Amino acid sequence: MSGLPTEPYKGVRDFYPHEWATLEAIFGIVRATLAKYGYEEYNASPLERAELYESKGNEEIVNEQTYTFTDRGDRKVTLRPEMTPTLARMVAAKRRELPFPLRWFSIPNLFRYERPQRGRLREHYQINVDLLGVKELKADGEIVVVAHTILSAFGAMNDDFVIRVNSRTLLDAACKTCGLSAEAAKAYLRLLDKKAKMPAQEFKLAQTAITAEDPLARIEANDPGIREEKEKLMGLIIAWKARGMTNVVFDPTIVRGFDYYTGVIFEVFDTNSENPRALLGGGRYDDLVSLFGGDPVPAVGFGMGDVTLVDFLTTHDLLPEVTTGPEIYVGTPKESDLTHANLLADAMRGQGLRVFVNITSKSLGEQIKDADRRGIRYFAAVGEDERASGTLRVKRLQTGEERVLALSDVVHFVRS
């Protein structure tokens, strides 16, 4: 009888200690950056009522990519494919108690049933950053600055990524000036969202079936019917560039797939041709909270998946260096040495060191090999001589250098 398979479910990942430590280090940089801007972290269960997404989401995601099932209580439940509807639900539940404006962020795991490929998996973690309660464009201005600052915190330069900005209000105005009905405009925007992945001729034929006149031409010509909206957006871009964000550009083809966007939208792309995917995207969604009743709450935010972020950091050699394991291995020549070894280890832990104590019957030579295999850089054996002298002979395994040290000096040697 064969054993159970050891590989994970298709499209998800196992994180071994070093891999998880790297991801946690990345999230740590993000958390520290957002804290400087006054953003607070929240979280929620990955299980939501299915109607939360069916009411105002992306039809492709709802119909083809959600993990939806009926629970034992005959309730239709979905593993969350995104976090914004959950945020809207939470804000609506306590809107009278919350001190607006809200600056919130979360790093949840999300689930989508899609074909696994570079930059896309069936489960991933996503950094979500949102500012709620401010309808003016200064909120949109801040949220894009925050996105730029997060990438910069890893050491990324303006030449490493480009921020492409557009406006759903501008697109809607352009569709209106072309005489498109609401349904036709919706169909056009869905098509435009796929333009980058389609051959030019195929896109042109599909567009002609919807409208004889291309709304993008109205935008590029600065048509009087859309001029005011375009000027607002260009004003934002000028303000961002004044803050040193020279990699912000206007791109009228940016749409964002979700139907709940109502204003400024943006996506960030790696400029390296080896990693052409979008790193993050977001925009304004003023009507989402009102789906739960009450007046709309203005909101703007973005999401950035861990997979695309790691790909970006790897491409540009910006991954943070991490050390996950113990810093020093305490060996025991005999089993009777274990009690004293634990006492010394506890004292070193009190100084902040990460200490591994041998509890096996391996010889000292085998213990040194074990330390090396685990990537532990320092080794100290605790036997009768150490108990008598009150010192430790600490060896730097990489070079063979040894020092006889007082316990209080060990931490300085290990971290020098």
Secondary structure, DSSP 4 states (H G I P E B T S, - for coil): -PPPP-SPSTT-----HHHHHHHHHHHHHHHHHHHHTT-EE----SEEETHHHHSSS-HHIIIII-EEEE-TTS-EEEE-S-SHHHHHHHHHHTTTTS-SSEEEEE--EEE-----BTTB-SEEEEEEEEEES--SHHHHHHHHHHHHHHHHHTT--GGGEEEEEEEHHHHHHHHHHTT--HHHHHHHHHHHHTGGGS-HHHHHHHHHHH-SS-HHHHHHTT-TTTHHHHHHHHHHHHHHHHTT-TTEEE-TT---S-TT--SEEEEEEE-STT--SEEEEEEE-TTSGGGGSSS---EEEEEEEHHHHHHHHHHTT-PPP---S-SEEEE-SSGGGHHHHHHHHHHHHHTT--EEE--S---HHHHHHHHHHTT--EEEE-SHHHHHHSEEEEEETTTTEEEEEEHHHHHHHHT-
